[in-house]
């Protein structure tokens, strides 16, 4: 997963990502059930977050 230039997002976005990234689960209003990543450490998702340090 790539989260590009997080520093340009609303200030509450980084904090709001802590629970979904920590639990490997998030919800999408249009999808009836939560989306969950595989908890197997060998298949753990790679998450890359970039910033330009503008804030």
N, C-alpha and C positions, 0 to 999 in steps of 0.2 A: 504494500500500500504506500502510496506517495502522497504526502500532505505538503504541498509546495507553498513557500512563502507565507508561513503561518503568521508572521509578524504583520501582515497586511489585513488579517482577519479582524473581526470585532474582538475587543479585549477579553471577552468571556469565553471565546472559542477554545483556547488552550486548556483552561480549567474544565470546561465541559467535556473534553476528550478523555480526561483521566479515567473515569469509570468505564466507558466503553472499551478503551484500550486495555485496561487492567482486567476486565472480565471477559474480553474477547467476544463481546455481544453488543449489538446495537439494534435499534428499531428504525423502521422506515414506515411512515404513516400509510403508504399504499400497500404494504405487505402485511398480511394478517398475523404472522408470528415473528418473534425476534430472529435476527440472523446471528448465528453463532459460529465462530471459527473452531476448527479442530483443536482440542487441548493437548494433543500428542506433541511433546517437545521436539520430535523430529520433523514435524510438519507445522511448527509454530510460524505464524506469518512474519515477514520482514516488514518493518515499518520505518520509512525514511521521512523525516521532517526537515524541511529546509527553511532558512530565514535569511533575510538580507540585513538584519539588525537595524531596521528603520525605526523601531520603537525603543 
